[in-house]
Amino acid sequence: MSVSGESRGRSQQMRTKARELNEAAERSTDPEERRRLKEKARRLQEQSEQEGRMDDRGMDPM
């Protein structure tokens, strides 16, 4: 697999994990836990988007 393909795969994994965290946050009955999970999901989503933009430009994020 190419470096670009690996990075794309990593971005997809981060998006999937972010979606799972958001779903867990929705199920959580503890407001603090819900907030923590949503914040972690937001950070993962942002990181995934950032890597995606770098891939689009042909740049290696490392």
Order of alpha helices (4+ residues) and beta strands (2+ residues): alpha-alpha
